[in-house]
Amino acid sequence: MAMRSQTLLGFLAILLSVIPFETGCRREQSGTTVSQADAQFQEKAAVRRDEGKQTQPPGPAVANPPEANAGESTPSAANLMDILDIELKAATEWQAGNEVTFHVEVTNHGEVPVDHIEIQGSVQFGLQDTISEARWTFPVGRLSAGQTVSPVLSYVCTKPGIWYVAAAIYQKGELIKATTRTLYIRETESPKPKEKLEKETVSLGPPLVEHPERLQRLHPEYPIWLDAEGRAVVMIGQVCQRQAPLELFACLKNSKEHESVVSIDTRAYIVHAGLLALGVEPGRPVQFYPEYRPAEGPEIDVIVAWKDPEGKVHTTPAQQWVRDVRTKQPMSYPWIFTGSQLLTDEETGKQYYYADTTGELICVSNFPSAVLDLPIRSTDSNDALLFEAFTENIPPLGTPVTVILKPKGTNTSPKSSDEGAMSTPPTPAESAGEKESAHPSADTSGAAEQKPSDDRSKNSPMQ
């Protein structure tokens, strides 16, 4: 009986030692302070562990898991967006045949390491003939505090086009942060004979306009004028194609004559400046990534004037020289003023007007560099071009052509002649891209259905 009483008292003593500890845990706040009851429990637990070692064989030592290391904590998903950075580093311009190389830099700016990090990315090859995609994954694992990883990827570009590169940080399959970059692959420039490097001085004659006395020269070297009173920009080129699939109606001289009807001896930024001088603000260029958005901007009528062999002057909307390959009728869409873009050379820091490097002045296929574009989706794929030269309506090759750009339906007043004579690069297109387009929204799911011929067939507004 005495032995049973001693056993019962021992059990009650253990029970009483446990109850205060549990109560103490509920009272304590998060931190490192240990209650008296907690210390008592840990002491008893240590005794029990020691007693167990006398009857059980020793086991291997187990290291504390990383989460238990003093001074470390796991950042939340929200905090990861603040402490992790990702950047794509690559040159913007490349030529077909180049090995395109870009770096993906991921940096941990936090004070603790981050585990389970993975970098994923893709490259969409928007080429002239094909469109394909490459995907890649770079497992990082643990990214220490202050650490930067920078995997390098290289692809050989075989054709001209636009590449859309995307990269993102993931943790355990959850997206943390992403970035994108657009790369432009241009046609390989063939070496020009030395005698052609000098600027040709062939005269194309005076501009064929009703009031030549109103014209003010926009640049001393190029045949381009401003007619402030008549609200027009006037330039002179010549017919360079009469029977070919088209990506442009008019290109800059010595650029894309093989797929344009007219070649114009000017600089693209001067055309932009002339339209600005008339009070016309550009819209924004076409966007392909992450989703297609059509070009936007105010409509510009494009009129061509030329002389026949008898010396008679003829004028017509430029659409009459472009034929829809599906309907075999003149193009019925207007041109809009998108204004191309100002880009910065990452190595020199120098800015340049994008269209001046591509020659894409008045386009019938969508280009982000175009000064004037169409407000519809128009592919530049060789197998799916929407437009071709309307041979029967175009005068012989080499015929001098006056190209007249007239803003359509604008209510703003033209600027003074002093303001109109601009010879410096215009305002970046991004600042003007926020303005609403003067043209109604177009189909963005593919090539828009051809509109029936109406009064627009007599105009050729450009982007």
C-alpha positions as a Markdown table, in Angstrom:
| # | Residue | x | y | z |
|---|---|---|---|---|
| 1 | Met | 0.0 | 0.0 | 0.0 |
| 2 | Ala | 2.9 | 2.4 | 0.9 |
| 3 | Met | 4.5 | 1.6 | -2.5 |
| 4 | Arg | 1.3 | 2.4 | -4.4 |
| 5 | Ser | 1.1 | 5.8 | -2.6 |
| 6 | Gln | 4.6 | 6.7 | -3.5 |
| 7 | Thr | 4.0 | 5.8 | -7.2 |
| 8 | Leu | 0.8 | 7.9 | -7.2 |
| 9 | Leu | 2.6 | 10.9 | -5.7 |
| 10 | Gly | 5.4 | 10.6 | -8.3 |
| 11 | Phe | 2.8 | 10.6 | -11.1 |
| 12 | Leu | 1.1 | 13.7 | -9.6 |
| 13 | Ala | 4.4 | 15.5 | -9.4 |
| 14 | Ile | 5.2 | 15.0 | -13.0 |
| 15 | Leu | 1.6 | 16.0 | -14.0 |
| 16 | Leu | 1.9 | 19.3 | -12.0 |
| 17 | Ser | 5.3 | 20.1 | -13.6 |
| 18 | Val | 3.8 | 19.8 | -17.1 |
| 19 | Ile | 0.6 | 21.9 | -16.6 |
| 20 | Pro | 2.5 | 25.2 | -15.7 |
| 21 | Phe | 4.7 | 24.8 | -18.8 |
| 22 | Glu | 1.8 | 24.6 | -21.2 |
| 23 | Thr | 0.1 | 27.6 | -19.6 |
| 24 | Gly | 3.4 | 29.5 | -19.8 |
| 25 | Cys | 3.7 | 28.8 | -23.6 |
| 26 | Arg | 0.3 | 30.3 | -24.3 |
| 27 | Arg | 1.2 | 33.5 | -22.4 |
| 28 | Glu | 4.6 | 34.0 | -24.1 |
| 29 | Gln | 5.0 | 36.3 | -27.1 |
| 30 | Ser | 7.3 | 35.4 | -30.1 |
| 31 | Gly | 10.9 | 35.8 | -29.2 |
| 32 | Thr | 13.7 | 34.0 | -27.3 |
| 33 | Thr | 12.6 | 34.4 | -23.7 |
| 34 | Val | 12.0 | 31.1 | -21.9 |
| 35 | Ser | 9.5 | 30.8 | -19.0 |
| 36 | Gln | 10.5 | 29.2 | -15.7 |
| 37 | Ala | 8.0 | 26.4 | -16.4 |
| 38 | Asp | 9.6 | 25.9 | -19.8 |
| 39 | Ala | 13.1 | 25.6 | -18.3 |
| 40 | Gln | 11.8 | 23.1 | -15.8 |
| 41 | Phe | 10.2 | 21.0 | -18.6 |
| 42 | Gln | 13.4 | 21.2 | -20.7 |
| 43 | Glu | 15.4 | 20.1 | -17.7 |
| 44 | Lys | 13.2 | 17.1 | -17.1 |
| 45 | Ala | 13.2 | 16.3 | -20.8 |
| 46 | Ala | 17.0 | 16.3 | -20.8 |
| 47 | Val | 16.9 | 13.9 | -17.9 |
| 48 | Arg | 14.6 | 11.6 | -19.8 |
| 49 | Arg | 16.8 | 11.7 | -22.9 |
| 50 | Asp | 19.9 | 10.9 | -20.7 |
| 51 | Glu | 18.0 | 7.9 | -19.2 |
| 52 | Gly | 17.0 | 6.7 | -22.6 |
| 53 | Lys | 20.6 | 6.7 | -23.7 |
| 54 | Gln | 21.4 | 4.1 | -21.0 |
| 55 | Thr | 19.0 | 1.6 | -22.6 |
| 56 | Gln | 19.3 | 2.6 | -26.4 |
| 57 | Pro | 22.3 | 2.5 | -28.6 |
| 58 | Pro | 23.7 | 5.9 | -29.7 |
| 59 | Gly | 22.4 | 7.1 | -33.1 |
| 60 | Pro | 24.2 | 9.3 | -35.7 |
| 61 | Ala | 24.4 | 13.0 | -35.1 |
| 62 | Val | 21.8 | 15.0 | -37.0 |
| 63 | Ala | 22.6 | 18.6 | -38.1 |
| 64 | Asn | 20.1 | 21.3 | -37.6 |
| 65 | Pro | 18.1 | 22.1 | -40.8 |
| 66 | Pro | 18.9 | 25.4 | -42.6 |
| 67 | Glu | 15.7 | 26.9 | -41.4 |
| 68 | Ala | 16.9 | 26.5 | -37.8 |
| 69 | Asn | 20.1 | 28.4 | -38.3 |
| 70 | Ala | 20.3 | 31.4 | -36.1 |
| 71 | Gly | 19.8 | 34.8 | -37.8 |
| 72 | Glu | 18.2 | 33.4 | -41.0 |
| 73 | Ser | 14.5 | 33.5 | -42.1 |
| 74 | Thr | 12.7 | 32.7 | -45.3 |
| 75 | Pro | 11.3 | 35.8 | -47.1 |
| 76 | Ser | 7.6 | 35.8 | -48.1 |
| 77 | Ala | 6.6 | 35.8 | -51.7 |
| 78 | Ala | 5.6 | 39.4 | -51.4 |
| 79 | Asn | 9.0 | 40.4 | -50.1 |
| 80 | Leu | 10.8 | 38.4 | -52.9 |
| 81 | Met | 9.5 | 40.9 | -55.4 |
| 82 | Asp | 11.3 | 43.7 | -53.6 |
| 83 | Ile | 14.6 | 41.9 | -53.0 |
| 84 | Leu | 15.0 | 40.0 | -56.3 |
| 85 | Asp | 15.8 | 41.7 | -59.6 |
| 86 | Ile | 16.0 | 40.4 | -63.1 |
| 87 | Glu | 17.5 | 42.1 | -66.1 |
| 88 | Leu | 18.0 | 41.1 | -69.8 |
| 89 | Lys | 21.2 | 42.5 | -71.3 |
| 90 | Ala | 21.7 | 42.4 | -75.1 |
| 91 | Ala | 22.3 | 44.8 | -78.0 |
| 92 | Thr | 19.1 | 45.9 | -79.7 |
| 93 | Glu | 20.2 | 45.7 | -83.3 |
| 94 | Trp | 21.6 | 42.6 | -85.0 |
| 95 | Gln | 22.2 | 41.4 | -88.6 |
| 96 | Ala | 21.1 | 38.1 | -90.2 |
| 97 | Gly | 23.9 | 35.6 | -89.7 |
| 98 | Asn | 25.0 | 37.0 | -86.3 |
| 99 | Glu | 25.2 | 34.9 | -83.2 |
| 100 | Val | 22.8 | 36.7 | -80.9 |
| 101 | Thr | 24.0 | 36.6 | -77.3 |
| 102 | Phe | 22.2 | 37.9 | -74.2 |
| 103 | His | 22.7 | 37.8 | -70.5 |
| 104 | Val | 20.0 | 37.2 | -67.9 |
| 105 | Glu | 21.1 | 38.8 | -64.6 |
| 106 | Val | 19.3 | 37.8 | -61.3 |
| 107 | Thr | 20.4 | 39.5 | -58.1 |
| 108 | Asn | 19.4 | 39.0 | -54.5 |
| 109 | His | 19.4 | 42.4 | -52.8 |
| 110 | Gly | 18.1 | 41.0 | -49.5 |
| 111 | Glu | 20.0 | 40.2 | -46.3 |
| 112 | Val | 19.1 | 36.5 | -46.2 |
| 113 | Pro | 19.5 | 33.7 | -48.8 |
| 114 | Val | 16.6 | 32.6 | -50.9 |
| 115 | Asp | 16.1 | 28.9 | -51.8 |
| 116 | His | 14.4 | 27.0 | -54.6 |
| 117 | Ile | 15.1 | 29.7 | -57.2 |
| 118 | Glu | 14.8 | 28.9 | -60.9 |
| 119 | Ile | 15.1 | 31.1 | -64.0 |
| 120 | Gln | 12.9 | 30.4 | -67.0 |
| 121 | Gly | 12.7 | 32.1 | -70.3 |
| 122 | Ser | 11.7 | 32.0 | -73.9 |
| 123 | Val | 12.6 | 33.5 | -77.3 |
| 124 | Gln | 10.0 | 34.0 | -79.9 |
| 125 | Phe | 11.7 | 34.2 | -83.3 |
| 126 | Gly | 9.5 | 36.5 | -85.4 |
| 127 | Leu | 11.2 | 35.9 | -88.8 |
| 128 | Gln | 10.2 | 36.8 | -92.3 |
| 129 | Asp | 9.4 | 33.3 | -93.4 |
| 130 | Thr | 8.9 | 31.3 | -90.2 |
| 131 | Ile | 7.8 | 31.9 | -86.6 |
| 132 | Ser | 9.0 | 29.5 | -83.9 |
| 133 | Glu | 9.9 | 29.6 | -80.2 |
| 134 | Ala | 12.6 | 28.4 | -77.9 |
| 135 | Arg | 12.2 | 27.8 | -74.1 |
| 136 | Trp | 14.9 | 27.3 | -71.5 |
| 137 | Thr | 15.3 | 26.8 | -67.8 |
| 138 | Phe | 18.3 | 27.6 | -65.5 |
| 139 | Pro | 18.0 | 26.1 | -62.0 |
| 140 | Val | 19.7 | 28.3 | -59.4 |
| 141 | Gly | 18.7 | 26.7 | -56.1 |
| 142 | Arg | 20.0 | 28.9 | -53.3 |
| 143 | Leu | 20.7 | 32.5 | -54.1 |
| 144 | Ser | 22.8 | 34.0 | -51.3 |
| 145 | Ala | 22.4 | 37.5 | -49.9 |
| 146 | Gly | 24.0 | 40.0 | -52.3 |
| 147 | Gln | 24.7 | 37.2 | -54.9 |
| 148 | Thr | 24.1 | 37.7 | -58.7 |
| 149 | Val | 23.9 | 34.9 | -61.2 |
| 150 | Ser | 24.1 | 35.6 | -65.0 |
| 151 | Pro | 23.4 | 32.8 | -67.4 |
| 152 | Val | 24.4 | 33.5 | -71.0 |
| 153 | Leu | 22.3 | 32.3 | -74.0 |
| 154 | Ser | 23.3 | 32.4 | -77.7 |
| 155 | Tyr | 21.2 | 31.8 | -80.8 |
| 156 | Val | 22.2 | 32.1 | -84.5 |
| 157 | Cys | 19.8 | 34.3 | -86.4 |
| 158 | Thr | 19.3 | 33.1 | -90.0 |
| 159 | Lys | 16.7 | 35.5 | -91.3 |
| 160 | Pro | 15.7 | 39.1 | -90.6 |
| 161 | Gly | 12.8 | 39.6 | -88.2 |
| 162 | Ile | 12.0 | 40.7 | -84.6 |
| 163 | Trp | 12.8 | 38.5 | -81.6 |
| 164 | Tyr | 10.9 | 38.8 | -78.4 |
| 165 | Val | 12.9 | 37.6 | -75.4 |
| 166 | Ala | 11.3 | 37.0 | -72.0 |
| 167 | Ala | 12.8 | 35.8 | -68.7 |
| 168 | Ala | 11.3 | 35.3 | -65.3 |
| 169 | Ile | 12.2 | 34.3 | -61.7 |
| 170 | Tyr | 10.3 | 31.4 | -60.2 |
| 171 | Gln | 10.3 | 29.9 | -56.7 |
| 172 | Lys | 8.8 | 26.4 | -56.3 |
| 173 | Gly | 6.9 | 27.0 | -59.6 |
| 174 | Glu | 5.5 | 30.4 | -58.4 |
| 175 | Leu | 6.3 | 33.4 | -60.6 |
| 176 | Ile | 8.1 | 36.2 | -58.7 |
| 177 | Lys | 9.3 | 38.7 | -61.3 |
| 178 | Ala | 9.6 | 38.9 | -65.1 |
| 179 | Thr | 11.1 | 41.1 | -67.8 |
| 180 | Thr | 11.2 | 41.3 | -71.6 |
| 181 | Arg | 13.3 | 42.7 | -74.4 |
| 182 | Thr | 12.8 | 43.2 | -78.1 |
| 183 | Leu | 15.7 | 42.5 | -80.6 |
| 184 | Tyr | 15.7 | 43.5 | -84.2 |
| 185 | Ile | 17.4 | 41.3 | -86.8 |
| 186 | Arg | 18.1 | 43.3 | -90.0 |
| 187 | Glu | 19.1 | 42.1 | -93.4 |
| 188 | Thr | 22.8 | 41.6 | -94.0 |
| 189 | Glu | 24.3 | 44.7 | -95.7 |
| 190 | Ser | 26.1 | 43.8 | -98.9 |
| 191 | Pro | 29.2 | 45.8 | -99.5 |
| 192 | Lys | 28.7 | 48.7 | -101.9 |
| 193 | Pro | 31.1 | 49.6 | -104.7 |
| 194 | Lys | 33.3 | 52.5 | -103.7 |
| 195 | Glu | 31.9 | 54.6 | -106.5 |
| 196 | Lys | 28.4 | 54.3 | -105.1 |
| 197 | Leu | 29.4 | 55.4 | -101.6 |
| 198 | Glu | 29.3 | 59.0 | -102.6 |
| 199 | Lys | 25.9 | 60.7 | -102.6 |
| 200 | Glu | 24.4 | 60.7 | -106.1 |
| 201 | Thr | 23.5 | 64.2 | -107.4 |
| 202 | Val | 21.0 | 63.2 | -110.1 |
| 203 | Ser | 18.3 | 65.9 | -110.3 |
| 204 | Leu | 14.7 | 64.8 | -110.3 |
| 205 | Gly | 13.4 | 68.1 | -111.3 |
| 206 | Pro | 11.2 | 70.6 | -109.4 |
| 207 | Pro | 8.3 | 69.5 | -107.2 |
| 208 | Leu | 5.1 | 69.1 | -109.1 |
| 209 | Val | 2.8 | 71.2 | -107.0 |
| 210 | Glu | 0.3 | 74.0 | -107.7 |
| 211 | His | 2.0 | 76.7 | -105.6 |
| 212 | Pro | 5.8 | 76.1 | -105.6 |
| 213 | Glu | 6.3 | 79.7 | -104.4 |
| 214 | Arg | 4.9 | 78.6 | -101.0 |
| 215 | Leu | 7.4 | 75.8 | -100.4 |
| 216 | Gln | 10.1 | 76.2 | -97.7 |
| 217 | Arg | 13.1 | 73.9 | -97.7 |
| 218 | Leu | 13.2 | 71.6 | -94.7 |
| 219 | His | 16.8 | 70.5 | -95.3 |
| 220 | Pro | 19.6 | 71.9 | -97.4 |
| 221 | Glu | 20.7 | 68.5 | -98.7 |
| 222 | Tyr | 17.5 | 66.7 | -99.4 |
| 223 | Pro | 14.6 | 67.5 | -101.8 |
| 224 | Ile | 11.9 | 68.0 | -99.1 |
| 225 | Trp | 9.8 | 71.0 | -98.4 |
| 226 | Leu | 7.1 | 72.4 | -96.1 |
| 227 | Asp | 3.9 | 74.0 | -97.5 |
| 228 | Ala | 2.6 | 75.7 | -94.3 |
| 229 | Glu | -0.3 | 77.4 | -96.0 |
| 230 | Gly | -1.4 | 74.3 | -98.0 |
| 231 | Arg | -0.7 | 72.1 | -94.9 |
| 232 | Ala | 1.5 | 69.6 | -96.7 |
| 233 | Val | 5.0 | 68.0 | -96.6 |
| 234 | Val | 6.4 | 67.7 | -100.2 |
| 235 | Met | 9.2 | 65.4 | -101.2 |
| 236 | Ile | 10.7 | 64.0 | -104.5 |
| 237 | Gly | 11.6 | 60.3 | -105.3 |
| 238 | Gln | 11.4 | 58.0 | -108.2 |
| 239 | Val | 9.7 | 54.8 | -109.2 |
| 240 | Cys | 11.9 | 51.8 | -108.1 |
| 241 | Gln | 9.5 | 48.8 | -108.6 |
| 242 | Arg | 6.5 | 48.1 | -110.8 |
| 243 | Gln | 5.9 | 44.4 | -110.3 |
| 244 | Ala | 6.8 | 42.9 | -106.9 |
| 245 | Pro | 5.3 | 41.9 | -103.6 |
| 246 | Leu | 5.3 | 44.9 | -101.3 |
| 247 | Glu | 6.3 | 45.6 | -97.7 |
| 248 | Leu | 6.4 | 49.4 | -98.3 |
| 249 | Phe | 5.0 | 52.0 | -100.6 |
| 250 | Ala | 7.9 | 54.3 | -100.1 |
| 251 | Cys | 11.4 | 53.7 | -98.6 |
| 252 | Leu | 14.4 | 55.8 | -98.0 |
| 253 | Lys | 16.9 | 55.8 | -100.9 |
| 254 | Asn | 19.3 | 52.9 | -100.9 |
| 255 | Ser | 17.4 | 50.8 | -98.4 |
| 256 | Lys | 14.4 | 48.6 | -99.4 |
| 257 | Glu | 13.9 | 49.4 | -103.1 |
| 258 | His | 13.3 | 45.7 | -103.9 |
| 259 | Glu | 10.0 | 45.7 | -102.0 |
| 260 | Ser | 8.8 | 49.4 | -102.4 |
| 261 | Val | 7.2 | 51.3 | -105.3 |
| 262 | Val | 8.9 | 54.6 | -104.6 |
| 263 | Ser | 12.4 | 55.4 | -103.3 |
| 264 | Ile | 12.7 | 58.9 | -101.7 |
| 265 | Asp | 16.0 | 60.8 | -101.1 |
| 266 | Thr | 15.5 | 62.1 | -97.6 |
| 267 | Arg | 15.9 | 61.3 | -94.0 |
| 268 | Ala | 12.9 | 59.9 | -92.0 |
| 269 | Tyr | 13.3 | 62.2 | -89.1 |
| 270 | Ile | 12.9 | 65.2 | -91.4 |
| 271 | Val | 9.5 | 63.9 | -92.6 |
| 272 | His | 8.5 | 63.4 | -88.9 |
| 273 | Ala | 9.6 | 67.0 | -88.2 |
| 274 | Gly | 7.6 | 68.4 | -91.1 |
| 275 | Leu | 4.4 | 66.8 | -89.9 |
| 276 | Leu | 5.0 | 68.1 | -86.4 |
| 277 | Ala | 5.4 | 71.6 | -87.9 |
| 278 | Leu | 1.9 | 71.2 | -89.4 |
| 279 | Gly | 0.6 | 70.6 | -85.9 |
| 280 | Val | 0.1 | 66.8 | -86.3 |
| 281 | Glu | 1.0 | 64.6 | -83.4 |
| 282 | Pro | 2.1 | 61.0 | -84.0 |
| 283 | Gly | 0.3 | 58.1 | -82.5 |
| 284 | Arg | 2.2 | 54.9 | -81.6 |
| 285 | Pro | 3.9 | 52.2 | -83.7 |
| 286 | Val | 2.6 | 48.6 | -84.0 |
| 287 | Gln | 3.2 | 46.3 | -81.0 |
| 288 | Phe | 3.8 | 42.6 | -81.4 |
| 289 | Tyr | 4.7 | 41.5 | -77.8 |
| 290 | Pro | 3.3 | 40.4 | -75.4 |
| 291 | Glu | 0.3 | 40.7 | -77.6 |
| 292 | Tyr | -0.5 | 42.3 | -81.0 |
| 293 | Arg | -1.7 | 45.9 | -80.9 |
| 294 | Pro | -2.3 | 47.7 | -84.2 |
| 295 | Ala | -0.6 | 50.9 | -85.1 |
| 296 | Glu | -2.4 | 54.1 | -84.1 |
| 297 | Gly | -2.3 | 57.7 | -85.3 |
| 298 | Pro | -3.9 | 60.5 | -87.3 |
| 299 | Glu | -4.7 | 59.8 | -91.0 |
| 300 | Ile | -2.4 | 61.3 | -93.6 |
| 301 | Asp | -3.4 | 61.6 | -97.3 |
| 302 | Val | -0.6 | 60.5 | -99.6 |
| 303 | Ile | -0.7 | 61.9 | -103.1 |
| 304 | Val | 1.7 | 61.2 | -106.0 |
| 305 | Ala | 2.3 | 63.5 | -109.0 |
| 306 | Trp | 4.4 | 62.7 | -112.1 |
| 307 | Lys | 4.7 | 63.6 | -115.7 |
| 308 | Asp | 4.0 | 61.3 | -118.7 |
| 309 | Pro | 6.2 | 61.2 | -121.7 |
| 310 | Glu | 4.3 | 64.1 | -123.3 |
| 311 | Gly | 5.0 | 66.3 | -120.2 |
| 312 | Lys | 1.5 | 66.2 | -118.8 |
| 313 | Val | 1.2 | 66.2 | -115.0 |
| 314 | His | -0.9 | 63.5 | -113.4 |
| 315 | Thr | -1.9 | 63.1 | -109.7 |
| 316 | Thr | -3.6 | 60.2 | -107.8 |
| 317 | Pro | -3.9 | 58.8 | -104.3 |
| 318 | Ala | -0.9 | 56.6 | -103.6 |
| 319 | Gln | -3.3 | 53.7 | -102.9 |
| 320 | Gln | -3.9 | 53.4 | -106.6 |
| 321 | Trp | -0.3 | 52.1 | -107.0 |
| 322 | Val | -0.8 | 49.4 | -104.4 |
| 323 | Arg | -3.0 | 46.3 | -105.1 |
| 324 | Asp | -4.7 | 44.0 | -102.6 |
| 325 | Val | -3.5 | 40.5 | -103.6 |
| 326 | Arg | -6.9 | 39.0 | -102.6 |
| 327 | Thr | -9.3 | 41.4 | -104.3 |
| 328 | Lys | -7.0 | 42.6 | -107.1 |
| 329 | Gln | -8.3 | 46.1 | -106.3 |
| 330 | Pro | -6.4 | 49.2 | -105.2 |
| 331 | Met | -5.7 | 49.2 | -101.5 |
| 332 | Ser | -8.6 | 50.9 | -99.6 |
| 333 | Tyr | -6.9 | 51.4 | -96.2 |
| 334 | Pro | -5.5 | 54.7 | -95.1 |
| 335 | Trp | -2.1 | 55.5 | -93.8 |
| 336 | Ile | -1.6 | 56.8 | -90.3 |
| 337 | Phe | 1.2 | 58.8 | -88.7 |
| 338 | Thr | 2.8 | 56.6 | -86.0 |
| 339 | Gly | 6.1 | 58.4 | -85.8 |
| 340 | Ser | 8.6 | 55.5 | -85.6 |
| 341 | Gln | 10.7 | 55.7 | -82.4 |
| 342 | Leu | 13.9 | 57.3 | -80.9 |
| 343 | Leu | 16.3 | 54.6 | -79.8 |
| 344 | Thr | 19.5 | 54.9 | -77.7 |
| 345 | Asp | 22.7 | 53.1 | -78.6 |
| 346 | Glu | 23.6 | 51.2 | -75.4 |
| 347 | Glu | 27.4 | 51.5 | -76.1 |
| 348 | Thr | 27.6 | 55.2 | -77.1 |
| 349 | Gly | 24.5 | 56.6 | -75.4 |
| 350 | Lys | 23.7 | 58.4 | -78.7 |
| 351 | Gln | 20.1 | 58.6 | -79.8 |
| 352 | Tyr | 18.9 | 57.9 | -83.3 |
| 353 | Tyr | 15.7 | 57.8 | -85.2 |
| 354 | Tyr | 14.7 | 54.2 | -85.8 |
| 355 | Ala | 13.3 | 54.6 | -89.3 |
| 356 | Asp | 16.5 | 56.1 | -90.5 |
| 357 | Thr | 18.3 | 52.8 | -89.8 |
| 358 | Thr | 15.7 | 50.6 | -91.6 |
| 359 | Gly | 14.5 | 52.8 | -94.4 |
| 360 | Glu | 10.8 | 52.0 | -93.5 |
| 361 | Leu | 9.1 | 55.3 | -94.4 |
| 362 | Ile | 5.6 | 54.6 | -95.7 |
| 363 | Cys | 4.7 | 50.9 | -95.0 |
| 364 | Val | 2.1 | 48.4 | -96.1 |
| 365 | Ser | 3.4 | 45.7 | -93.8 |
| 366 | Asn | 3.5 | 46.5 | -90.0 |
| 367 | Phe | 6.9 | 47.6 | -88.7 |
| 368 | Pro | 7.7 | 49.2 | -85.3 |
| 369 | Ser | 10.1 | 51.5 | -87.1 |
| 370 | Ala | 7.6 | 52.9 | -89.6 |
| 371 | Val | 6.9 | 56.6 | -89.9 |
| 372 | Leu | 3.6 | 55.8 | -91.6 |
| 373 | Asp | 1.9 | 52.5 | -91.2 |
| 374 | Leu | -1.5 | 50.8 | -91.8 |
| 375 | Pro | -4.1 | 50.6 | -88.9 |
| 376 | Ile | -4.6 | 46.9 | -89.7 |
| 377 | Arg | -2.7 | 43.7 | -89.1 |
| 378 | Ser | -0.5 | 43.3 | -92.2 |
| 379 | Thr | 2.2 | 40.7 | -92.2 |
| 380 | Asp | 5.7 | 40.9 | -93.5 |
| 381 | Ser | 5.9 | 37.2 | -94.1 |
| 382 | Asn | 7.0 | 36.5 | -97.6 |
| 383 | Asp | 4.4 | 33.8 | -98.0 |
| 384 | Ala | 1.5 | 36.0 | -96.8 |
| 385 | Leu | 2.1 | 39.5 | -98.0 |
| 386 | Leu | -1.2 | 41.3 | -98.5 |
| 387 | Phe | -0.2 | 43.8 | -101.1 |
| 388 | Glu | 1.7 | 44.1 | -104.4 |
| 389 | Ala | 2.6 | 46.7 | -106.9 |
| 390 | Phe | -0.4 | 47.7 | -109.1 |
| 391 | Thr | 1.7 | 47.5 | -112.3 |
| 392 | Glu | -0.8 | 48.9 | -114.7 |
| 393 | Asn | -1.2 | 52.2 | -112.7 |
| 394 | Ile | 2.5 | 52.8 | -112.1 |
| 395 | Pro | 4.7 | 54.9 | -114.6 |
| 396 | Pro | 8.0 | 53.5 | -115.9 |
| 397 | Leu | 10.9 | 52.7 | -113.7 |
| 398 | Gly | 13.0 | 55.8 | -112.8 |
| 399 | Thr | 10.1 | 58.2 | -113.3 |
| 400 | Pro | 10.5 | 61.2 | -110.9 |
| 401 | Val | 7.6 | 61.3 | -108.5 |
| 402 | Thr | 6.5 | 64.1 | -106.2 |
| 403 | Val | 5.0 | 62.6 | -102.9 |
| 404 | Ile | 2.7 | 64.9 | -101.0 |
| 405 | Leu | 1.6 | 64.2 | -97.4 |
| 406 | Lys | -1.5 | 66.1 | -96.2 |
| 407 | Pro | -2.9 | 65.6 | -92.7 |
| 408 | Lys | -6.6 | 64.6 | -92.9 |
| 409 | Gly | -9.3 | 66.2 | -90.7 |
| 410 | Thr | -6.9 | 68.0 | -88.3 |
| 411 | Asn | -8.2 | 71.1 | -86.6 |
| 412 | Thr | -4.9 | 72.4 | -85.2 |
| 413 | Ser | -3.3 | 75.4 | -86.8 |
| 414 | Pro | 0.0 | 75.0 | -88.7 |
| 415 | Lys | 3.1 | 76.3 | -86.9 |
| 416 | Ser | 5.1 | 79.2 | -88.1 |
| 417 | Ser | 7.6 | 78.8 | -90.9 |
| 418 | Asp | 10.5 | 79.2 | -88.5 |
| 419 | Glu | 9.2 | 76.3 | -86.4 |
| 420 | Gly | 8.6 | 74.3 | -89.5 |
| 421 | Ala | 12.2 | 74.3 | -90.7 |
| 422 | Met | 13.3 | 71.6 | -88.3 |
| 423 | Ser | 16.5 | 69.7 | -89.0 |
| 424 | Thr | 16.9 | 68.0 | -85.6 |
| 425 | Pro | 15.4 | 64.7 | -84.4 |
| 426 | Pro | 11.8 | 64.9 | -83.3 |
| 427 | Thr | 10.3 | 64.2 | -79.9 |
| 428 | Pro | 10.5 | 60.5 | -78.8 |
| 429 | Ala | 7.5 | 58.6 | -80.0 |
| 430 | Glu | 6.8 | 57.3 | -76.5 |
| 431 | Ser | 5.6 | 60.7 | -75.4 |
| 432 | Ala | 3.2 | 60.9 | -78.2 |
| 433 | Gly | 2.1 | 57.3 | -78.0 |
| 434 | Glu | -0.3 | 58.0 | -75.2 |
| 435 | Lys | -2.6 | 60.1 | -77.4 |
| 436 | Glu | -5.7 | 58.4 | -78.8 |
| 437 | Ser | -5.7 | 57.4 | -82.4 |
| 438 | Ala | -7.8 | 59.3 | -84.9 |
| 439 | His | -8.6 | 56.1 | -86.6 |
| 440 | Pro | -11.3 | 53.6 | -85.4 |
| 441 | Ser | -10.0 | 50.4 | -83.9 |
| 442 | Ala | -9.1 | 47.6 | -86.4 |
| 443 | Asp | -9.3 | 43.9 | -86.3 |
| 444 | Thr | -6.4 | 42.5 | -84.2 |
| 445 | Ser | -7.0 | 38.8 | -84.6 |
| 446 | Gly | -5.4 | 38.6 | -88.1 |
| 447 | Ala | -5.6 | 40.2 | -91.4 |
| 448 | Ala | -8.6 | 42.4 | -91.4 |
| 449 | Glu | -11.4 | 41.9 | -93.9 |
| 450 | Gln | -10.9 | 44.2 | -96.9 |
| 451 | Lys | -13.2 | 47.2 | -96.7 |
| 452 | Pro | -15.3 | 48.1 | -99.7 |
| 453 | Ser | -14.0 | 50.9 | -101.9 |
| 454 | Asp | -15.3 | 54.3 | -100.7 |
| 455 | Asp | -14.0 | 57.8 | -100.4 |
| 456 | Arg | -10.9 | 56.5 | -98.5 |
| 457 | Ser | -9.7 | 54.9 | -101.7 |
| 458 | Lys | -8.9 | 58.4 | -102.9 |
| 459 | Asn | -6.7 | 59.1 | -99.9 |
| 460 | Ser | -3.5 | 57.6 | -98.6 |
| 461 | Pro | -3.1 | 58.8 | -95.0 |
| 462 | Met | 0.1 | 57.5 | -93.4 |
| 463 | Gln | 1.0 | 56.6 | -89.9 |
